[in-house]
Amino acid sequence: MQKLKRAGLTAASFVVILLVVLLLGQAMTPDWQVEPYRDHLQVSTRSTAVASSLGPTTPEGTHPVRERKIRITLDGGVRVQAIVREPSDRKGTGPACLFIHGAGTGKSSEVYGDLASAMASAGITTLVPDKRLDTYTAFHRDYQAMAADYGRSLSRLRSWPGVDPTKVGLYAESEGTWISTIMTAKDPSIAFSILTSPPVYPGRRQMAMAATSYLDLIGAPKGIRNVIPRLMGMDLSLLGLEYADFPSLPYLDKLHMPVMINFGTMDVSMPVEQGAREIIRRTHASGNDNVTLRYYPTNHQIRTGSRLAKAGLPLEPRYTHNLEDWINAVAQGTQADQWSTPMIAGSQPRQLNRVPDRTDAGLLSSLTALLMLMASGPCLLAAALVSALIGALNSHLRARQNDRERPGFSKGLTGRLWSLALLAAGLMTALLAYALTTVRQALGLVHLSSVMTSCWPFLSVLCLVLTMLLASTMTSIVSRSDKEPAVAGAGHWLTLALTLLGSLAIFGSLIFWNVLAV
């Protein structure tokens, strides 16, 4: 009868814990998700050619190119190197383009060389400055200050011999497009703006879409996929990362000059359709319909040979020609209704997921709290182990002294506590290994193997076993009578408390990481 009563209590505890898990999981999940994108664009032609009705433009390869290295002084007296590439046989003045770095590049000698040289051969003077790196880190980026720094380079380019200062524009990629839109908002005299692979939206929102798309492509379990909103809604002030919430959208309202947008259709990190629609909608609302959109069957950098960004990959063959034709046509004065080629053209895009409208936090609202929760579990279990060793030594000494009132655990409780601690620690280790492997696979766009895919349900089953162990252990403790206590001795009570608290902290971490969701 006693065994049946204990089994009933254990079953009831198991159900209660599962209900708590369900409620905690719901509370940790914010009321937004990354949803599939459905508002797809239809391109009118696969040809990416750009032509103006005002007449032909200077083709690539027309001019020999001269290259010069110069120094530009930024705020605070910091000097950076820059490379000017120009047509060496130019007569008169012509257009010019300032290049702005994206994330991951910094040296003028290591980026944009093929693009800038090609443009110069079509009569467009180019300037590629070094990115200022003394104020740029993985955790801190001040886009306003960076825009001011690039503004120094813009002034230098406008005063360069052979450059018409009224025909100087910007070329920016990826993160650099946030900087270029600050510049165009502050300086409406910038002649044109080229936005290649722009994130468009604030980084936190764009990254929620990107991370989810990467996980979808590699076949990650639904449980892992649904952790993204929980992470992206968090307060990230522990790391700095204030630029994750850079308010990028209002700057798009100030794009009053001709704009060219370029996306690679193999780029899953950017909102290739939603972002393009956002820019076109905002420029139209401000009275600017001179927006050209081109899609290429390429990666994020408009390069071929790999879906990933790798050094040494060639540019899409028509890309530089289209850029040059567009810049030279804009320099001729081509208006929105004077293009003889479609405003939207190229490869058919297919954005997987939609950038969310907001990124509110769930119950666990800060990265600091999550890391403390994840770290506290193993630390408490380690402390429980030390306490158990001290308790074992104390029991051994009491046994040698024939002390009949030796402290200890009731029959079976010791085994339950060891099983609970070992399973909790093992699950935490397995979760971290699985998450790190999944991130590595996602960044390399390598599909998860069937073994990896099947490991997630296995972790979920083990999590259920952990739930049952928790229920069984708690039942074993509370169902004991005063005559037969579950624990005797302060040291053993401490070991019990540390083991339960550590296991519960790990259990909370597992709930956050959605391990029970298959």
C-alpha positions as CSV (number, residue, x, y, z in Angstrom):
1,M,0.0,0.0,0.0
2,Q,2.9,2.4,0.9
3,K,4.5,1.7,-2.5
4,L,1.3,2.4,-4.4
5,K,0.9,5.7,-2.4
6,R,4.4,6.7,-3.2
7,A,4.0,5.8,-6.9
8,G,0.8,7.9,-7.0
9,L,2.6,10.9,-5.4
10,T,5.5,10.5,-7.9
11,A,3.1,10.5,-10.8
12,A,1.3,13.5,-9.5
13,S,4.6,15.4,-9.0
14,F,5.6,14.5,-12.5
15,V,2.4,15.9,-13.9
16,V,2.8,19.1,-11.8
17,I,6.4,19.6,-12.9
18,L,5.4,19.1,-16.6
19,L,2.7,21.7,-16.2
20,V,5.2,24.1,-14.6
21,V,7.5,23.4,-17.5
22,L,4.8,24.2,-20.0
23,L,3.9,27.5,-18.2
24,L,7.5,28.5,-17.9
25,G,8.2,27.7,-21.6
26,Q,5.2,29.8,-22.5
27,A,6.3,32.7,-20.3
28,M,9.8,32.6,-21.7
29,T,8.5,32.7,-25.3
30,P,7.7,36.3,-26.5
31,D,4.5,36.9,-28.4
32,W,6.2,37.1,-31.7
33,Q,7.8,34.6,-34.0
34,V,9.8,34.6,-37.2
35,E,7.3,33.7,-39.9
36,P,7.7,32.6,-43.5
37,Y,7.8,35.4,-46.1
38,R,5.0,35.3,-48.6
39,D,4.9,38.8,-50.3
40,H,7.2,37.8,-53.2
41,L,8.4,40.1,-55.9
42,Q,8.1,39.2,-59.6
43,V,11.0,40.3,-61.7
44,S,10.1,41.3,-65.3
45,T,13.3,40.0,-66.9
46,R,16.3,38.0,-65.9
47,S,18.6,40.5,-67.7
48,T,20.3,42.8,-65.2
49,A,21.4,45.3,-67.9
50,V,21.0,49.0,-67.1
51,A,20.4,51.5,-69.9
52,S,19.2,55.1,-70.1
53,S,17.1,56.6,-72.8
54,L,19.4,59.6,-72.8
55,G,22.0,57.7,-74.7
56,P,24.9,55.2,-74.3
57,T,27.4,55.5,-71.4
58,T,31.1,54.9,-71.2
59,P,31.8,51.1,-71.1
60,E,34.2,49.3,-68.8
61,G,37.7,49.2,-70.1
62,T,37.6,52.5,-72.0
63,H,40.2,54.2,-69.8
64,P,43.6,53.1,-68.5
65,V,43.6,53.2,-64.7
66,R,46.0,55.1,-62.4
67,E,46.2,54.1,-58.7
68,R,47.4,56.4,-55.9
69,K,47.7,55.9,-52.2
70,I,46.9,58.8,-50.0
71,R,46.3,59.7,-46.3
72,I,43.1,61.1,-44.9
73,T,42.9,62.8,-41.5
74,L,39.8,61.9,-39.4
75,D,38.4,63.3,-36.2
76,G,41.0,63.3,-33.4
77,G,43.9,63.5,-35.8
78,V,43.7,59.8,-36.7
79,R,45.1,59.2,-40.2
80,V,44.0,56.3,-42.4
81,Q,45.3,55.1,-45.8
82,A,43.1,55.4,-48.8
83,I,43.4,54.3,-52.4
84,V,42.3,56.5,-55.3
85,R,41.8,54.8,-58.7
86,E,41.1,57.1,-61.6
87,P,41.0,57.2,-65.4
88,S,44.5,58.4,-66.3
89,D,43.5,59.9,-69.6
90,R,40.4,61.8,-68.5
91,K,39.8,65.2,-70.1
92,G,37.5,67.4,-68.1
93,T,35.6,66.2,-65.0
94,G,33.4,63.3,-64.4
95,P,31.6,61.2,-61.7
96,A,33.2,59.7,-58.6
97,C,32.3,57.1,-56.0
98,L,33.3,56.7,-52.4
99,F,33.3,53.1,-51.1
100,I,32.1,52.2,-47.6
101,H,33.1,49.0,-45.8
102,G,30.8,46.4,-44.6
103,A,31.4,44.3,-41.5
104,G,34.5,42.1,-41.6
105,T,36.7,44.3,-43.8
106,G,39.0,47.2,-42.8
107,K,42.0,47.7,-45.1
108,S,41.6,49.5,-48.4
109,S,44.2,47.3,-49.9
110,E,42.1,44.2,-49.2
111,V,38.7,45.1,-50.4
112,Y,36.9,46.6,-53.4
113,G,40.0,46.5,-55.6
114,D,38.3,44.7,-58.5
115,L,35.1,46.9,-58.2
116,A,36.9,50.2,-57.9
117,S,39.3,49.4,-60.8
118,A,36.5,48.4,-63.1
119,M,34.6,51.6,-62.3
120,A,37.7,53.7,-62.9
121,S,38.2,52.1,-66.4
122,A,34.6,53.3,-67.2
123,G,35.5,56.9,-66.3
124,I,34.5,56.9,-62.6
125,T,37.0,58.1,-60.1
126,T,36.9,55.9,-57.0
127,L,38.1,56.3,-53.4
128,V,38.5,53.3,-51.0
129,P,39.6,54.4,-47.5
130,D,40.6,52.2,-44.6
131,K,37.9,51.7,-42.0
132,R,38.8,53.4,-38.7
133,L,39.4,50.4,-36.4
134,D,40.5,52.1,-33.2
135,T,36.8,52.8,-32.4
136,Y,35.3,49.7,-34.0
137,T,34.9,46.4,-32.2
138,A,32.7,43.4,-32.2
139,F,30.7,44.9,-29.3
140,H,30.8,48.6,-30.0
141,R,30.1,50.5,-33.2
142,D,29.1,54.1,-33.5
143,Y,27.6,54.6,-36.9
144,Q,27.1,58.3,-36.5
145,A,30.8,58.7,-35.8
146,M,31.7,56.4,-38.7
147,A,29.5,58.5,-41.0
148,A,31.4,61.6,-39.9
149,D,34.7,59.8,-40.7
150,Y,33.6,58.8,-44.2
151,G,32.4,62.3,-44.6
152,R,36.1,63.4,-44.5
153,S,36.8,61.0,-47.3
154,L,33.8,62.3,-49.3
155,S,35.1,65.9,-49.0
156,R,38.5,64.7,-50.2
157,L,37.0,63.0,-53.2
158,R,34.9,66.0,-54.1
159,S,38.0,68.1,-54.3
160,W,40.0,65.6,-56.3
161,P,41.3,66.8,-59.7
162,G,39.1,65.5,-62.6
163,V,36.0,65.0,-60.3
164,D,32.8,66.9,-60.7
165,P,31.8,67.6,-57.0
166,T,28.1,67.5,-58.0
167,K,28.4,63.9,-59.3
168,V,30.0,62.2,-56.3
169,G,28.0,59.3,-54.7
170,L,28.4,56.4,-52.4
171,Y,28.8,52.6,-52.7
172,A,28.1,50.6,-49.5
173,E,27.7,47.0,-48.7
174,S,25.9,45.3,-45.9
175,E,26.5,47.0,-42.5
176,G,28.0,49.9,-44.5
177,T,24.6,50.8,-45.9
178,W,23.5,52.0,-42.4
179,I,26.5,54.4,-42.5
180,S,25.8,55.5,-46.0
181,T,22.1,56.3,-45.2
182,I,23.2,58.5,-42.3
183,M,25.4,60.3,-44.8
184,T,22.7,60.8,-47.4
185,A,20.2,62.0,-44.8
186,K,22.7,64.6,-43.6
187,D,24.0,65.6,-47.0
188,P,21.3,65.7,-49.7
189,S,23.8,66.9,-52.3
190,I,25.3,63.4,-52.5
191,A,24.6,62.5,-56.2
192,F,23.6,58.8,-55.8
193,S,23.6,56.0,-53.4
194,I,24.3,52.3,-54.1
195,L,23.0,49.9,-51.4
196,T,24.4,46.4,-51.9
197,S,23.0,43.6,-49.6
198,P,21.6,46.1,-47.2
199,P,20.1,44.8,-43.9
200,V,17.6,47.6,-44.1
201,Y,16.1,46.9,-40.7
202,P,17.6,47.3,-37.2
203,G,20.2,44.6,-36.6
204,R,18.3,42.7,-33.9
205,R,15.3,42.3,-36.1
206,Q,17.3,41.4,-39.2
207,M,19.4,38.9,-37.3
208,A,16.3,37.2,-36.0
209,M,15.2,36.5,-39.6
210,A,18.8,35.6,-40.7
211,A,19.4,33.1,-37.8
212,T,16.0,31.4,-38.4
213,S,16.7,31.1,-42.1
214,Y,20.1,29.6,-41.6
215,L,18.6,27.0,-39.2
216,D,15.8,26.2,-41.6
217,L,18.3,25.6,-44.4
218,I,20.3,23.1,-42.4
219,G,17.2,21.3,-41.2
220,A,17.6,22.2,-37.5
221,P,14.9,20.9,-35.1
222,K,11.9,23.0,-34.4
223,G,12.9,23.3,-30.8
224,I,16.2,25.0,-31.6
225,R,14.6,27.2,-34.3
226,N,12.0,28.5,-31.8
227,V,14.7,29.6,-29.3
228,I,15.7,32.5,-31.7
229,P,12.9,34.9,-30.5
230,R,13.8,34.2,-26.9
231,L,17.4,35.2,-27.6
232,M,16.8,38.1,-29.9
233,G,14.4,39.8,-27.6
234,M,16.9,39.9,-24.7
235,D,18.7,42.9,-23.2
236,L,22.2,42.5,-24.6
237,S,23.8,45.3,-22.6
238,L,26.2,42.8,-21.0
239,L,28.0,42.6,-24.3
240,G,27.4,46.2,-25.3
241,L,26.0,45.7,-28.7
242,E,24.0,48.9,-28.6
243,Y,24.3,49.0,-32.4
244,A,21.9,46.0,-32.6
245,D,19.1,48.5,-32.1
246,F,20.4,51.2,-34.5
247,P,17.2,52.9,-35.8
248,S,18.0,52.4,-39.5
249,L,14.5,52.9,-41.0
250,P,14.0,56.7,-40.6
251,Y,17.2,57.4,-42.6
252,L,15.6,55.7,-45.6
253,D,13.0,58.4,-45.8
254,K,15.8,60.9,-46.7
255,L,17.0,59.0,-49.8
256,H,16.1,61.8,-52.3
257,M,18.8,61.0,-54.8
258,P,18.9,58.2,-57.4
259,V,19.2,54.8,-55.6
260,M,20.5,51.4,-56.7
261,I,19.8,48.3,-54.7
262,N,21.6,45.0,-55.3
263,F,20.9,41.7,-53.7
264,G,22.3,38.2,-54.2
265,T,19.4,35.6,-54.3
266,M,21.6,33.0,-52.5
267,D,22.0,35.4,-49.6
268,V,19.8,34.1,-46.7
269,S,21.1,36.6,-44.2
270,M,19.4,39.7,-45.8
271,P,15.7,40.6,-46.4
272,V,16.2,40.5,-50.2
273,E,12.5,41.1,-51.0
274,Q,11.1,42.6,-47.8
275,G,14.0,45.0,-47.5
276,A,13.7,46.0,-51.1
277,R,10.0,46.7,-50.8
278,E,10.7,48.8,-47.6
279,I,13.2,51.0,-49.4
280,I,11.0,51.5,-52.4
281,R,8.0,52.2,-50.3
282,R,9.8,54.8,-48.2
283,T,11.5,56.5,-51.2
284,H,8.2,56.7,-53.1
285,A,6.5,58.3,-50.0
286,S,9.2,61.0,-50.0
287,G,8.7,61.6,-53.8
288,N,11.7,59.6,-55.1
289,D,10.9,56.9,-57.6
290,N,14.3,56.8,-59.2
291,V,15.2,53.4,-57.5
292,T,16.8,50.6,-59.5
293,L,16.7,47.1,-58.1
294,R,18.8,44.2,-59.4
295,Y,19.0,40.6,-58.3
296,Y,22.0,38.3,-59.0
297,P,22.3,34.5,-58.5
298,T,25.2,35.2,-56.0
299,N,26.1,35.3,-52.4
300,H,26.1,38.3,-50.0
301,Q,29.0,40.0,-51.7
302,I,27.5,39.5,-55.2
303,R,30.2,36.9,-55.8
304,T,30.0,33.5,-57.4
305,G,31.5,30.1,-56.5
306,S,30.0,29.7,-53.0
307,R,27.0,30.6,-51.1
308,L,29.3,31.7,-48.3
309,A,31.5,34.8,-48.2
310,K,35.0,33.5,-49.0
311,A,38.2,35.3,-50.1
312,G,39.1,35.3,-53.7
313,L,35.7,34.6,-55.2
314,P,35.0,36.3,-58.5
315,L,32.3,39.0,-58.9
316,E,29.2,38.2,-60.9
317,P,30.3,38.9,-64.5
318,R,27.8,41.6,-65.3
319,Y,27.8,43.3,-61.9
320,T,30.5,45.9,-62.5
321,H,29.2,46.7,-66.0
322,N,25.7,47.4,-64.5
323,L,27.1,49.6,-61.8
324,E,29.1,51.6,-64.2
325,D,26.2,52.0,-66.7
326,W,23.9,53.1,-63.8
327,I,26.4,55.6,-62.3
328,N,27.2,57.1,-65.7
329,A,23.6,57.3,-66.6
330,V,22.8,59.1,-63.3
331,A,25.7,61.5,-64.1
332,Q,24.0,62.2,-67.4
333,G,20.9,63.2,-65.5
334,T,18.6,60.2,-66.0
335,Q,15.3,60.6,-64.2
336,A,13.0,57.9,-63.0
337,D,11.0,57.8,-66.2
338,Q,14.0,57.9,-68.5
339,W,15.4,54.4,-68.0
340,S,15.0,52.1,-71.0
341,T,15.5,49.0,-68.9
342,P,13.1,47.8,-66.1
343,M,13.5,49.3,-62.6
344,I,13.3,45.7,-61.1
345,A,15.1,42.9,-62.9
346,G,17.4,39.9,-62.5
347,S,17.2,36.5,-60.9
348,Q,13.9,35.6,-59.2
349,P,14.4,36.1,-55.4
350,R,12.9,33.8,-52.8
351,Q,13.2,35.2,-49.2
352,L,12.6,32.4,-46.8
353,N,11.5,34.2,-43.7
354,R,10.0,37.6,-42.7
355,V,11.8,40.2,-40.6
356,P,9.7,40.6,-37.5
357,D,8.0,43.9,-36.8
358,R,9.2,43.9,-33.2
359,T,11.5,41.9,-30.8
360,D,9.9,42.0,-27.4
361,A,11.4,39.9,-24.6
362,G,9.9,37.0,-22.8
363,L,10.1,36.2,-19.1
364,L,13.9,35.8,-19.1
365,S,14.6,39.2,-20.5
366,S,18.4,39.7,-20.2
367,L,21.4,37.8,-21.4
368,T,23.0,38.3,-18.0
369,A,20.1,36.4,-16.3
370,L,20.3,33.6,-18.8
371,L,24.1,33.2,-18.3
372,M,23.7,33.3,-14.5
373,L,21.0,30.6,-14.7
374,M,23.1,28.4,-17.0
375,A,26.3,28.9,-14.9
376,S,24.6,28.4,-11.5
377,G,23.5,24.9,-12.2
378,P,26.9,23.3,-12.7
379,C,28.4,25.5,-9.9
380,L,25.8,24.3,-7.4
381,L,26.3,20.7,-8.5
382,A,30.1,21.1,-8.0
383,A,29.4,22.5,-4.6
384,A,27.1,19.6,-3.8
385,L,29.9,17.2,-4.8
386,V,32.3,18.9,-2.4
387,S,29.7,18.8,0.3
388,A,29.1,15.1,-0.4
389,L,32.8,14.3,-0.1
390,I,33.1,16.2,3.1
391,G,29.9,14.4,4.4
392,A,31.4,11.0,3.3
393,L,34.6,11.7,5.2
394,N,32.6,12.8,8.3
395,S,30.5,9.6,8.1
396,H,33.7,7.5,7.9
397,L,35.2,9.2,10.9
398,R,32.0,8.7,12.9
399,A,31.9,5.0,11.9
400,R,35.4,4.5,13.2
401,Q,34.3,6.1,16.5
402,N,31.3,3.7,16.6
403,D,28.9,6.7,16.6
404,R,25.4,5.2,16.2
405,E,23.9,8.5,15.2
406,R,25.7,8.9,12.0
407,P,24.2,11.5,9.6
408,G,23.1,10.3,6.1
409,F,20.4,9.8,3.5
410,S,17.5,7.4,3.7
411,K,17.6,4.2,1.6
412,G,17.5,4.9,-2.1
413,L,17.8,8.6,-1.8
414,T,21.6,8.6,-2.3
415,G,21.2,6.8,-5.6
416,R,18.5,9.2,-6.7
417,L,20.6,12.2,-5.9
418,W,23.6,10.9,-7.8
419,S,21.4,10.0,-10.8
420,L,19.7,13.4,-10.7
421,A,23.0,15.3,-10.6
422,L,24.8,13.2,-13.2
423,L,21.8,13.3,-15.6
424,A,21.4,17.1,-15.2
425,A,25.1,17.7,-15.7
426,G,25.2,15.4,-18.7
427,L,22.2,17.0,-20.3
428,M,23.7,20.5,-19.9
429,T,26.9,19.3,-21.5
430,A,25.0,17.6,-24.3
431,L,22.9,20.7,-24.9
432,L,25.9,23.0,-25.2
433,A,27.7,20.6,-27.5
434,Y,24.6,20.3,-29.7
435,A,24.0,24.1,-29.8
436,L,27.7,24.8,-30.7
437,T,27.6,22.1,-33.4
438,T,24.4,23.5,-34.8
439,V,25.7,27.0,-34.9
440,R,28.9,25.8,-36.7
441,Q,26.9,23.9,-39.2
442,A,24.5,26.8,-39.8
443,L,27.4,29.3,-40.4
444,G,28.8,26.9,-42.9
445,L,25.3,26.1,-44.4
446,V,26.0,22.4,-43.8
447,H,22.9,20.3,-43.5
448,L,22.5,18.5,-40.2
449,S,23.1,14.8,-40.5
450,S,20.4,12.3,-39.6
451,V,22.3,11.4,-36.5
452,M,22.4,15.0,-35.3
453,T,18.7,15.4,-36.2
454,S,17.7,12.3,-34.2
455,C,19.8,13.5,-31.2
456,W,17.3,16.2,-30.4
457,P,14.4,13.9,-29.7
458,F,16.8,11.8,-27.6
459,L,17.7,14.8,-25.5
460,S,13.9,15.5,-25.1
461,V,13.4,11.9,-23.8
462,L,16.3,12.3,-21.4
463,C,14.8,15.6,-20.2
464,L,11.6,13.7,-19.4
465,V,13.6,11.1,-17.5
466,L,15.2,14.0,-15.6
467,T,11.6,15.3,-14.8
468,M,10.7,11.9,-13.5
469,L,13.9,11.7,-11.3
470,L,13.0,15.2,-9.9
471,A,9.5,14.0,-9.1
472,S,10.7,10.7,-7.6
473,T,13.4,12.5,-5.5
474,M,11.0,15.1,-4.1
475,T,8.4,12.4,-3.3
476,S,11.0,10.3,-1.5
477,I,11.9,13.3,0.7
478,V,8.4,14.5,1.6
479,S,6.8,11.1,2.0
480,R,9.2,10.1,4.9
481,S,7.9,10.1,8.4
482,D,9.5,11.8,11.4
483,K,10.6,8.4,12.6
484,E,12.4,7.7,9.4
485,P,13.6,11.0,8.1
486,A,14.9,11.2,4.5
487,V,18.0,13.2,5.6
488,A,20.0,13.3,8.8
489,G,22.7,15.8,9.5
490,A,23.2,19.4,8.5
491,G,25.9,18.5,6.0
492,H,23.6,16.1,4.2
493,W,20.8,18.6,4.2
494,L,23.3,21.0,2.5
495,T,24.2,18.4,-0.1
496,L,20.6,17.7,-0.8
497,A,19.7,21.4,-1.1
498,L,22.7,22.1,-3.4
499,T,21.9,19.1,-5.6
500,L,18.2,20.0,-6.0
501,L,18.9,23.7,-6.6
502,G,21.7,22.8,-9.1
503,S,19.4,20.3,-10.9
504,L,16.5,22.8,-11.0
505,A,18.8,25.6,-12.4
506,I,19.9,23.2,-15.2
507,F,16.3,22.2,-15.7
508,G,15.4,25.9,-16.1
509,S,18.1,26.2,-18.7
510,L,16.8,23.2,-20.6
511,I,13.3,24.8,-20.5
512,F,14.7,28.0,-22.0
513,W,16.5,26.1,-24.7
514,N,13.3,24.3,-25.6
515,V,14.8,20.8,-25.1
516,L,11.4,19.3,-24.3
517,A,10.1,20.6,-27.7
518,V,10.7,18.1,-30.5
